[in-house]
Amino acid sequence: MVEILVRVFQPHCHYTDMEHISDHDLERYQLGRVVGEAELAPLEEHLLACPGCVERAEEAAAYVQALQAAIIMGNFDLE
């Protein structure tokens, strides 16, 4: 049986009205898909100042690693 994980974006705001990094962008970051300096620099700067987003980034990293491991292991029963 294949379990499908769905990640839902919930906008979060700092007390300074600065938006937190979305789950989608955290996943893209962990996959190395955020490459442009204009997008990468503010994202990494935010991670330096926001413990909440760091925690969510670590969760995203674990999620991405689990998916990558599943792909490598294979043996999917799709029927």
PDB file of N, CA, C and O in Angstrom:
ATOM      1  N   MET A   1       0.849  -1.177   0.000  1.00  0.00           N
ATOM      2  CA  MET A   1       0.000   0.000   0.000  1.00  0.00           C
ATOM      3  C   MET A   1       0.890   1.235   0.000  1.00  0.00           C
ATOM      4  O   MET A   1       1.863   1.303   0.752  1.00  0.00           O
ATOM      5  N   VAL A   2       0.565   2.195  -0.828  1.00  0.00           N
ATOM      6  CA  VAL A   2       1.325   3.436  -0.917  1.00  0.00           C
ATOM      7  C   VAL A   2       0.575   4.521  -0.167  1.00  0.00           C
ATOM      8  O   VAL A   2      -0.600   4.778  -0.427  1.00  0.00           O
ATOM      9  N   GLU A   3       1.264   5.147   0.755  1.00  0.00           N
ATOM     10  CA  GLU A   3       0.661   6.248   1.514  1.00  0.00           C
ATOM     11  C   GLU A   3       1.057   7.549   0.837  1.00  0.00           C
ATOM     12  O   GLU A   3       2.239   7.788   0.590  1.00  0.00           O
ATOM     13  N   ILE A   4       0.085   8.384   0.539  1.00  0.00           N
ATOM     14  CA  ILE A   4       0.342   9.663  -0.107  1.00  0.00           C
ATOM     15  C   ILE A   4       0.311  10.753   0.950  1.00  0.00           C
ATOM     16  O   ILE A   4      -0.658  10.894   1.695  1.00  0.00           O
ATOM     17  N   LEU A   5       1.388  11.516   0.998  1.00  0.00           N
ATOM     18  CA  LEU A   5       1.482  12.618   1.940  1.00  0.00           C
ATOM     19  C   LEU A   5       1.127  13.908   1.227  1.00  0.00           C
ATOM     20  O   LEU A   5       1.630  14.177   0.136  1.00  0.00           O
ATOM     21  N   VAL A   6       0.284  14.689   1.823  1.00  0.00           N
ATOM     22  CA  VAL A   6      -0.111  15.966   1.247  1.00  0.00           C
ATOM     23  C   VAL A   6       0.347  17.069   2.181  1.00  0.00           C
ATOM     24  O   VAL A   6       0.050  17.059   3.376  1.00  0.00           O
ATOM     25  N   ARG A   7       1.071  18.015   1.619  1.00  0.00           N
ATOM     26  CA  ARG A   7       1.545  19.137   2.417  1.00  0.00           C
ATOM     27  C   ARG A   7       0.667  20.334   2.079  1.00  0.00           C
ATOM     28  O   ARG A   7       0.486  20.673   0.910  1.00  0.00           O
ATOM     29  N   VAL A   8       0.135  20.956   3.093  1.00  0.00           N
ATOM     30  CA  VAL A   8      -0.780  22.075   2.918  1.00  0.00           C
ATOM     31  C   VAL A   8      -0.087  23.351   3.352  1.00  0.00           C
ATOM     32  O   VAL A   8       0.501  23.412   4.432  1.00  0.00           O
ATOM     33  N   PHE A   9      -0.158  24.371   2.508  1.00  0.00           N
ATOM     34  CA  PHE A   9       0.441  25.660   2.826  1.00  0.00           C
ATOM     35  C   PHE A   9      -0.515  26.458   3.710  1.00  0.00           C
ATOM     36  O   PHE A   9      -1.671  26.692   3.358  1.00  0.00           O
ATOM     37  N   GLN A  10      -0.013  26.856   4.832  1.00  0.00           N
ATOM     38  CA  GLN A  10      -0.740  27.742   5.735  1.00  0.00           C
ATOM     39  C   GLN A  10       0.099  29.005   5.885  1.00  0.00           C
ATOM     40  O   GLN A  10       1.202  28.936   6.429  1.00  0.00           O
ATOM     41  N   PRO A  11      -0.386  30.164   5.418  1.00  0.00           N
ATOM     42  CA  PRO A  11       0.431  31.370   5.557  1.00  0.00           C
ATOM     43  C   PRO A  11       0.634  31.704   7.028  1.00  0.00           C
ATOM     44  O   PRO A  11      -0.308  31.674   7.819  1.00  0.00           O
ATOM     45  N   HIS A  12       1.853  32.018   7.376  1.00  0.00           N
ATOM     46  CA  HIS A  12       2.200  32.386   8.736  1.00  0.00           C
ATOM     47  C   HIS A  12       2.838  33.767   8.694  1.00  0.00           C
ATOM     48  O   HIS A  12       3.548  34.084   7.739  1.00  0.00           O
ATOM     49  N   CYS A  13       2.603  34.585   9.697  1.00  0.00           N
ATOM     50  CA  CYS A  13       3.204  35.911   9.717  1.00  0.00           C
ATOM     51  C   CYS A  13       3.954  36.136  11.015  1.00  0.00           C
ATOM     52  O   CYS A  13       3.539  35.680  12.081  1.00  0.00           O
ATOM     53  N   HIS A  14       5.059  36.842  10.905  1.00  0.00           N
ATOM     54  CA  HIS A  14       5.797  37.294  12.077  1.00  0.00           C
ATOM     55  C   HIS A  14       5.008  38.400  12.758  1.00  0.00           C
ATOM     56  O   HIS A  14       4.053  38.936  12.196  1.00  0.00           O
ATOM     57  N   TYR A  15       5.413  38.729  13.955  1.00  0.00           N
ATOM     58  CA  TYR A  15       4.789  39.855  14.635  1.00  0.00           C
ATOM     59  C   TYR A  15       5.089  41.152  13.898  1.00  0.00           C
ATOM     60  O   TYR A  15       4.417  42.158  14.124  1.00  0.00           O
ATOM     61  N   THR A  16       6.087  41.145  13.022  1.00  0.00           N
ATOM     62  CA  THR A  16       6.429  42.338  12.238  1.00  0.00           C
ATOM     63  C   THR A  16       5.721  42.339  10.890  1.00  0.00           C
ATOM     64  O   THR A  16       6.051  43.140  10.016  1.00  0.00           O
ATOM     65  N   ASP A  17       4.754  41.449  10.716  1.00  0.00           N
ATOM     66  CA  ASP A  17       3.997  41.304   9.473  1.00  0.00           C
ATOM     67  C   ASP A  17       4.829  40.753   8.318  1.00  0.00           C
ATOM     68  O   ASP A  17       4.387  40.784   7.170  1.00  0.00           O
ATOM     69  N   MET A  18       6.029  40.249   8.608  1.00  0.00           N
ATOM     70  CA  MET A  18       6.825  39.605   7.580  1.00  0.00           C
ATOM     71  C   MET A  18       6.316  38.181   7.432  1.00  0.00           C
ATOM     72  O   MET A  18       6.187  37.457   8.419  1.00  0.00           O
ATOM     73  N   GLU A  19       6.030  37.783   6.212  1.00  0.00           N
ATOM     74  CA  GLU A  19       5.524  36.433   5.999  1.00  0.00           C
ATOM     75  C   GLU A  19       6.634  35.411   6.165  1.00  0.00           C
ATOM     76  O   GLU A  19       7.784  35.650   5.797  1.00  0.00           O
ATOM     77  N   HIS A  20       6.267  34.269   6.726  1.00  0.00           N
ATOM     78  CA  HIS A  20       7.196  33.152   6.826  1.00  0.00           C
ATOM     79  C   HIS A  20       7.353  32.514   5.449  1.00  0.00           C
ATOM     80  O   HIS A  20       6.581  32.802   4.534  1.00  0.00           O
ATOM     81  N   ILE A  21       8.329  31.670   5.310  1.00  0.00           N
ATOM     82  CA  ILE A  21       8.579  30.961   4.057  1.00  0.00           C
ATOM     83  C   ILE A  21       7.513  29.873   3.912  1.00  0.00           C
ATOM     84  O   ILE A  21       7.215  29.152   4.864  1.00  0.00           O
ATOM     85  N   SER A  22       6.954  29.767   2.727  1.00  0.00           N
ATOM     86  CA  SER A  22       5.907  28.764   2.499  1.00  0.00           C
ATOM     87  C   SER A  22       6.508  27.365   2.514  1.00  0.00           C
ATOM     88  O   SER A  22       7.702  27.194   2.271  1.00  0.00           O
ATOM     89  N   ASP A  23       5.681  26.368   2.798  1.00  0.00           N
ATOM     90  CA  ASP A  23       6.119  24.975   2.761  1.00  0.00           C
ATOM     91  C   ASP A  23       6.633  24.622   1.365  1.00  0.00           C
ATOM     92  O   ASP A  23       7.618  23.899   1.217  1.00  0.00           O
ATOM     93  N   HIS A  24       5.961  25.137   0.361  1.00  0.00           N
ATOM     94  CA  HIS A  24       6.365  24.877  -1.025  1.00  0.00           C
ATOM     95  C   HIS A  24       7.782  25.389  -1.273  1.00  0.00           C
ATOM     96  O   HIS A  24       8.606  24.679  -1.849  1.00  0.00           O
ATOM     97  N   ASP A  25       8.068  26.612  -0.844  1.00  0.00           N
ATOM     98  CA  ASP A  25       9.404  27.173  -1.055  1.00  0.00           C
ATOM     99  C   ASP A  25      10.457  26.467  -0.206  1.00  0.00           C
ATOM    100  O   ASP A  25      11.604  26.336  -0.634  1.00  0.00           O
ATOM    101  N   LEU A  26      10.089  26.012   0.984  1.00  0.00           N
ATOM    102  CA  LEU A  26      11.033  25.243   1.799  1.00  0.00           C
ATOM    103  C   LEU A  26      11.385  23.929   1.115  1.00  0.00           C
ATOM    104  O   LEU A  26      12.542  23.510   1.130  1.00  0.00           O
ATOM    105  N   GLU A  27      10.401  23.284   0.521  1.00  0.00           N
ATOM    106  CA  GLU A  27      10.664  22.043  -0.206  1.00  0.00           C
ATOM    107  C   GLU A  27      11.535  22.305  -1.429  1.00  0.00           C
ATOM    108  O   GLU A  27      12.469  21.552  -1.704  1.00  0.00           O
ATOM    109  N   ARG A  28      11.228  23.374  -2.160  1.00  0.00           N
ATOM    110  CA  ARG A  28      12.048  23.737  -3.321  1.00  0.00           C
ATOM    111  C   ARG A  28      13.483  24.013  -2.892  1.00  0.00           C
ATOM    112  O   ARG A  28      14.424  23.623  -3.583  1.00  0.00           O
ATOM    113  N   TYR A  29      13.655  24.678  -1.765  1.00  0.00           N
ATOM    114  CA  TYR A  29      14.983  24.985  -1.234  1.00  0.00           C
ATOM    115  C   TYR A  29      15.729  23.694  -0.911  1.00  0.00           C
ATOM    116  O   TYR A  29      16.899  23.546  -1.263  1.00  0.00           O
ATOM    117  N   GLN A  30      15.056  22.765  -0.244  1.00  0.00           N
ATOM    118  CA  GLN A  30      15.691  21.497   0.119  1.00  0.00           C
ATOM    119  C   GLN A  30      16.035  20.652  -1.105  1.00  0.00           C
ATOM    120  O   GLN A  30      16.983  19.868  -1.073  1.00  0.00           O
ATOM    121  N   LEU A  31      15.275  20.809  -2.170  1.00  0.00           N
ATOM    122  CA  LEU A  31      15.538  20.075  -3.409  1.00  0.00           C
ATOM    123  C   LEU A  31      16.585  20.767  -4.282  1.00  0.00           C
ATOM    124  O   LEU A  31      16.964  20.237  -5.326  1.00  0.00           O
ATOM    125  N   GLY A  32      17.056  21.951  -3.863  1.00  0.00           N
ATOM    126  CA  GLY A  32      18.036  22.696  -4.641  1.00  0.00           C
ATOM    127  C   GLY A  32      17.435  23.401  -5.835  1.00  0.00           C
ATOM    128  O   GLY A  32      18.133  23.709  -6.800  1.00  0.00           O
ATOM    129  N   ARG A  33      16.140  23.658  -5.770  1.00  0.00           N
ATOM    130  CA  ARG A  33      15.436  24.302  -6.882  1.00  0.00           C
ATOM    131  C   ARG A  33      15.362  25.820  -6.739  1.00  0.00           C
ATOM    132  O   ARG A  33      14.867  26.497  -7.641  1.00  0.00           O
ATOM    133  N   VAL A  34      15.836  26.358  -5.642  1.00  0.00           N
ATOM    134  CA  VAL A  34      15.908  27.808  -5.471  1.00  0.00           C
ATOM    135  C   VAL A  34      17.346  28.185  -5.804  1.00  0.00           C
ATOM    136  O   VAL A  34      18.239  28.036  -4.971  1.00  0.00           O
ATOM    137  N   VAL A  35      17.568  28.671  -7.018  1.00  0.00           N
ATOM    138  CA  VAL A  35      18.931  28.904  -7.465  1.00  0.00           C
ATOM    139  C   VAL A  35      19.242  30.372  -7.739  1.00  0.00           C
ATOM    140  O   VAL A  35      20.398  30.783  -7.645  1.00  0.00           O
ATOM    141  N   GLY A  36      18.251  31.147  -8.069  1.00  0.00           N
ATOM    142  CA  GLY A  36      18.491  32.554  -8.368  1.00  0.00           C
ATOM    143  C   GLY A  36      18.833  33.330  -7.105  1.00  0.00           C
ATOM    144  O   GLY A  36      18.161  33.196  -6.083  1.00  0.00           O
ATOM    145  N   GLU A  37      19.875  34.137  -7.182  1.00  0.00           N
ATOM    146  CA  GLU A  37      20.327  34.907  -6.020  1.00  0.00           C
ATOM    147  C   GLU A  37      19.229  35.835  -5.495  1.00  0.00           C
ATOM    148  O   GLU A  37      19.148  36.077  -4.291  1.00  0.00           O
ATOM    149  N   ALA A  38      18.390  36.351  -6.384  1.00  0.00           N
ATOM    150  CA  ALA A  38      17.320  37.253  -5.968  1.00  0.00           C
ATOM    151  C   ALA A  38      16.309  36.551  -5.065  1.00  0.00           C
ATOM    152  O   ALA A  38      15.702  37.191  -4.207  1.00  0.00           O
ATOM    153  N   GLU A  39      16.124  35.263  -5.244  1.00  0.00           N
ATOM    154  CA  GLU A  39      15.199  34.493  -4.405  1.00  0.00           C
ATOM    155  C   GLU A  39      15.938  33.799  -3.263  1.00  0.00           C
ATOM    156  O   GLU A  39      15.417  33.704  -2.151  1.00  0.00           O
ATOM    157  N   LEU A  40      17.144  33.317  -3.534  1.00  0.00           N
ATOM    158  CA  LEU A  40      17.894  32.544  -2.553  1.00  0.00           C
ATOM    159  C   LEU A  40      18.364  33.399  -1.374  1.00  0.00           C
ATOM    160  O   LEU A  40      18.242  32.981  -0.222  1.00  0.00           O
ATOM    161  N   ALA A  41      18.887  34.562  -1.644  1.00  0.00           N
ATOM    162  CA  ALA A  41      19.439  35.408  -0.575  1.00  0.00           C
ATOM    163  C   ALA A  41      18.402  35.778   0.485  1.00  0.00           C
ATOM    164  O   ALA A  41      18.673  35.606   1.674  1.00  0.00           O
ATOM    165  N   PRO A  42      17.218  36.282   0.099  1.00  0.00           N
ATOM    166  CA  PRO A  42      16.230  36.608   1.130  1.00  0.00           C
ATOM    167  C   PRO A  42      15.736  35.381   1.893  1.00  0.00           C
ATOM    168  O   PRO A  42      15.454  35.461   3.089  1.00  0.00           O
ATOM    169  N   LEU A  43      15.633  34.246   1.201  1.00  0.00           N
ATOM    170  CA  LEU A  43      15.184  33.027   1.857  1.00  0.00           C
ATOM    171  C   LEU A  43      16.197  32.606   2.924  1.00  0.00           C
ATOM    172  O   LEU A  43      15.815  32.313   4.057  1.00  0.00           O
ATOM    173  N   GLU A  44      17.471  32.576   2.573  1.00  0.00           N
ATOM    174  CA  GLU A  44      18.497  32.185   3.541  1.00  0.00           C
ATOM    175  C   GLU A  44      18.639  33.207   4.658  1.00  0.00           C
ATOM    176  O   GLU A  44      18.902  32.843   5.804  1.00  0.00           O
ATOM    177  N   GLU A  45      18.468  34.478   4.335  1.00  0.00           N
ATOM    178  CA  GLU A  45      18.513  35.533   5.355  1.00  0.00           C
ATOM    179  C   GLU A  45      17.380  35.346   6.354  1.00  0.00           C
ATOM    180  O   GLU A  45      17.565  35.503   7.561  1.00  0.00           O
ATOM    181  N   HIS A  46      16.205  35.010   5.834  1.00  0.00           N
ATOM    182  CA  HIS A  46      15.052  34.774   6.706  1.00  0.00           C
ATOM    183  C   HIS A  46      15.329  33.576   7.624  1.00  0.00           C
ATOM    184  O   HIS A  46      14.997  33.607   8.809  1.00  0.00           O
ATOM    185  N   LEU A  47      15.935  32.530   7.070  1.00  0.00           N
ATOM    186  CA  LEU A  47      16.241  31.351   7.883  1.00  0.00           C
ATOM    187  C   LEU A  47      17.223  31.669   9.010  1.00  0.00           C
ATOM    188  O   LEU A  47      17.177  31.036  10.065  1.00  0.00           O
ATOM    189  N   LEU A  48      18.098  32.629   8.800  1.00  0.00           N
ATOM    190  CA  LEU A  48      19.039  33.025   9.851  1.00  0.00           C
ATOM    191  C   LEU A  48      18.329  33.707  11.027  1.00  0.00           C
ATOM    192  O   LEU A  48      18.813  33.672  12.158  1.00  0.00           O
ATOM    193  N   ALA A  49      17.189  34.322  10.749  1.00  0.00           N
ATOM    194  CA  ALA A  49      16.514  35.119  11.776  1.00  0.00           C
ATOM    195  C   ALA A  49      15.242  34.497  12.319  1.00  0.00           C
ATOM    196  O   ALA A  49      14.638  35.045  13.241  1.00  0.00           O
ATOM    197  N   CYS A  50      14.819  33.366  11.772  1.00  0.00           N
ATOM    198  CA  CYS A  50      13.506  32.831  12.145  1.00  0.00           C
ATOM    199  C   CYS A  50      13.601  31.371  12.588  1.00  0.00           C
ATOM    200  O   CYS A  50      13.647  30.474  11.745  1.00  0.00           O
ATOM    201  N   PRO A  51      13.631  31.123  13.888  1.00  0.00           N
ATOM    202  CA  PRO A  51      13.714  29.746  14.380  1.00  0.00           C
ATOM    203  C   PRO A  51      12.532  28.882  13.934  1.00  0.00           C
ATOM    204  O   PRO A  51      12.694  27.681  13.717  1.00  0.00           O
ATOM    205  N   GLY A  52      11.364  29.474  13.799  1.00  0.00           N
ATOM    206  CA  GLY A  52      10.189  28.710  13.362  1.00  0.00           C
ATOM    207  C   GLY A  52      10.354  28.171  11.956  1.00  0.00           C
ATOM    208  O   GLY A  52      10.002  27.024  11.678  1.00  0.00           O
ATOM    209  N   CYS A  53      10.892  28.999  11.065  1.00  0.00           N
ATOM    210  CA  CYS A  53      11.105  28.552   9.690  1.00  0.00           C
ATOM    211  C   CYS A  53      12.263  27.561   9.612  1.00  0.00           C
ATOM    212  O   CYS A  53      12.254  26.669   8.764  1.00  0.00           O
ATOM    213  N   VAL A  54      13.258  27.709  10.487  1.00  0.00           N
ATOM    214  CA  VAL A  54      14.353  26.734  10.528  1.00  0.00           C
ATOM    215  C   VAL A  54      13.793  25.366  10.904  1.00  0.00           C
ATOM    216  O   VAL A  54      14.153  24.355  10.302  1.00  0.00           O
ATOM    217  N   GLU A  55      12.920  25.340  11.888  1.00  0.00           N
ATOM    218  CA  GLU A  55      12.307  24.068  12.301  1.00  0.00           C
ATOM    219  C   GLU A  55      11.510  23.460  11.153  1.00  0.00           C
ATOM    220  O   GLU A  55      11.598  22.259  10.898  1.00  0.00           O
ATOM    221  N   ARG A  56      10.732  24.290  10.462  1.00  0.00           N
ATOM    222  CA  ARG A  56       9.951  23.804   9.326  1.00  0.00           C
ATOM    223  C   ARG A  56      10.852  23.387   8.174  1.00  0.00           C
ATOM    224  O   ARG A  56      10.520  22.459   7.437  1.00  0.00           O
ATOM    225  N   ALA A  57      12.006  24.067   8.005  1.00  0.00           N
ATOM    226  CA  ALA A  57      12.960  23.690   6.960  1.00  0.00           C
ATOM    227  C   ALA A  57      13.551  22.317   7.262  1.00  0.00           C
ATOM    228  O   ALA A  57      13.765  21.517   6.352  1.00  0.00           O
ATOM    229  N   GLU A  58      13.812  22.046   8.532  1.00  0.00           N
ATOM    230  CA  GLU A  58      14.323  20.735   8.928  1.00  0.00           C
ATOM    231  C   GLU A  58      13.282  19.653   8.666  1.00  0.00           C
ATOM    232  O   GLU A  58      13.626  18.550   8.241  1.00  0.00           O
ATOM    233  N   GLU A  59      12.010  19.963   8.918  1.00  0.00           N
ATOM    234  CA  GLU A  59      10.938  19.017   8.623  1.00  0.00           C
ATOM    235  C   GLU A  59      10.841  18.780   7.112  1.00  0.00           C
ATOM    236  O   GLU A  59      10.652  17.650   6.660  1.00  0.00           O
ATOM    237  N   ALA A  60      10.972  19.859   6.344  1.00  0.00           N
ATOM    238  CA  ALA A  60      10.934  19.735   4.884  1.00  0.00           C
ATOM    239  C   ALA A  60      12.102  18.891   4.400  1.00  0.00           C
ATOM    240  O   ALA A  60      11.946  18.092   3.476  1.00  0.00           O
ATOM    241  N   ALA A  61      13.270  19.057   5.011  1.00  0.00           N
ATOM    242  CA  ALA A  61      14.445  18.267   4.629  1.00  0.00           C
ATOM    243  C   ALA A  61      14.197  16.783   4.897  1.00  0.00           C
ATOM    244  O   ALA A  61      14.541  15.938   4.071  1.00  0.00           O
ATOM    245  N   ALA A  62      13.610  16.468   6.034  1.00  0.00           N
ATOM    246  CA  ALA A  62      13.306  15.071   6.362  1.00  0.00           C
ATOM    247  C   ALA A  62      12.285  14.504   5.375  1.00  0.00           C
ATOM    248  O   ALA A  62      12.401  13.355   4.948  1.00  0.00           O
ATOM    249  N   TYR A  63      11.297  15.304   5.019  1.00  0.00           N
ATOM    250  CA  TYR A  63      10.263  14.903   4.059  1.00  0.00           C
ATOM    251  C   TYR A  63      10.891  14.613   2.696  1.00  0.00           C
ATOM    252  O   TYR A  63      10.607  13.580   2.088  1.00  0.00           O
ATOM    253  N   VAL A  64      11.741  15.515   2.217  1.00  0.00           N
ATOM    254  CA  VAL A  64      12.403  15.354   0.921  1.00  0.00           C
ATOM    255  C   VAL A  64      13.309  14.133   0.948  1.00  0.00           C
ATOM    256  O   VAL A  64      13.330  13.360  -0.010  1.00  0.00           O
ATOM    257  N   GLN A  65      14.055  13.946   2.026  1.00  0.00           N
ATOM    258  CA  GLN A  65      14.942  12.791   2.134  1.00  0.00           C
ATOM    259  C   GLN A  65      14.159  11.482   2.138  1.00  0.00           C
ATOM    260  O   GLN A  65      14.599  10.491   1.554  1.00  0.00           O
ATOM    261  N   ALA A  66      13.006  11.475   2.792  1.00  0.00           N
ATOM    262  CA  ALA A  66      12.170  10.272   2.809  1.00  0.00           C
ATOM    263  C   ALA A  66      11.657   9.950   1.411  1.00  0.00           C
ATOM    264  O   ALA A  66      11.637   8.787   1.006  1.00  0.00           O
ATOM    265  N   LEU A  67      11.242  10.974   0.675  1.00  0.00           N
ATOM    266  CA  LEU A  67      10.770  10.748  -0.692  1.00  0.00           C
ATOM    267  C   LEU A  67      11.903  10.272  -1.593  1.00  0.00           C
ATOM    268  O   LEU A  67      11.709   9.377  -2.416  1.00  0.00           O
ATOM    269  N   GLN A  68      13.086  10.867  -1.442  1.00  0.00           N
ATOM    270  CA  GLN A  68      14.225  10.450  -2.248  1.00  0.00           C
ATOM    271  C   GLN A  68      14.605   8.996  -1.934  1.00  0.00           C
ATOM    272  O   GLN A  68      14.915   8.226  -2.844  1.00  0.00           O
ATOM    273  N   ALA A  69      14.583   8.629  -0.673  1.00  0.00           N
ATOM    274  CA  ALA A  69      14.903   7.254  -0.284  1.00  0.00           C
ATOM    275  C   ALA A  69      13.884   6.283  -0.860  1.00  0.00           C
ATOM    276  O   ALA A  69      14.248   5.204  -1.327  1.00  0.00           O
ATOM    277  N   ALA A  70      12.609   6.657  -0.831  1.00  0.00           N
ATOM    278  CA  ALA A  70      11.566   5.796  -1.382  1.00  0.00           C
ATOM    279  C   ALA A  70      11.745   5.603  -2.886  1.00  0.00           C
ATOM    280  O   ALA A  70      11.536   4.509  -3.410  1.00  0.00           O
ATOM    281  N   ILE A  71      12.130   6.669  -3.569  1.00  0.00           N
ATOM    282  CA  ILE A  71      12.350   6.570  -5.010  1.00  0.00           C
ATOM    283  C   ILE A  71      13.527   5.639  -5.298  1.00  0.00           C
ATOM    284  O   ILE A  71      13.463   4.815  -6.210  1.00  0.00           O
ATOM    285  N   ILE A  72      14.583   5.770  -4.529  1.00  0.00           N
ATOM    286  CA  ILE A  72      15.773   4.933  -4.732  1.00  0.00           C
ATOM    287  C   ILE A  72      15.458   3.475  -4.438  1.00  0.00           C
ATOM    288  O   ILE A  72      15.885   2.587  -5.175  1.00  0.00           O
ATOM    289  N   MET A  73      14.714   3.222  -3.368  1.00  0.00           N
ATOM    290  CA  MET A  73      14.391   1.849  -2.982  1.00  0.00           C
ATOM    291  C   MET A  73      13.449   1.187  -3.975  1.00  0.00           C
ATOM    292  O   MET A  73      13.561  -0.010  -4.238  1.00  0.00           O
ATOM    293  N   GLY A  74      12.515   1.965  -4.530  1.00  0.00           N
ATOM    294  CA  GLY A  74      11.607   1.438  -5.529  1.00  0.00           C
ATOM    295  C   GLY A  74      10.644   0.423  -4.957  1.00  0.00           C
ATOM    296  O   GLY A  74      10.163   0.569  -3.833  1.00  0.00           O
ATOM    297  N   ASN A  75      10.362  -0.627  -5.751  1.00  0.00           N
ATOM    298  CA  ASN A  75       9.413  -1.683  -5.371  1.00  0.00           C
ATOM    299  C   ASN A  75       8.032  -1.140  -5.022  1.00  0.00           C
ATOM    300  O   ASN A  75       7.438  -1.525  -4.016  1.00  0.00           O
ATOM    301  N   PHE A  76       7.535  -0.247  -5.860  1.00  0.00           N
ATOM    302  CA  PHE A  76       6.214   0.315  -5.614  1.00  0.00           C
ATOM    303  C   PHE A  76       5.153  -0.661  -6.098  1.00  0.00           C
ATOM    304  O   PHE A  76       5.234  -1.155  -7.223  1.00  0.00           O
ATOM    305  N   ASP A  77       4.181  -0.938  -5.279  1.00  0.00           N
ATOM    306  CA  ASP A  77       3.051  -1.774  -5.666  1.00  0.00           C
ATOM    307  C   ASP A  77       1.943  -0.837  -6.119  1.00  0.00           C
ATOM    308  O   ASP A  77       1.156  -0.348  -5.309  1.00  0.00           O
ATOM    309  N   LEU A  78       1.893  -0.593  -7.418  1.00  0.00           N
ATOM    310  CA  LEU A  78       0.938   0.382  -7.957  1.00  0.00           C
ATOM    311  C   LEU A  78      -0.390  -0.244  -8.348  1.00  0.00           C
ATOM    312  O   LEU A  78      -1.281   0.451  -8.835  1.00  0.00           O
ATOM    313  N   GLU A  79      -0.532  -1.528  -8.144  1.00  0.00           N
ATOM    314  CA  GLU A  79      -1.785  -2.179  -8.515  1.00  0.00           C
ATOM    315  C   GLU A  79      -2.681  -2.374  -7.335  1.00  0.00           C
ATOM    316  O   GLU A  79      -3.780  -2.910  -7.476  1.00  0.00           O
TER     317      GLU A  79
END
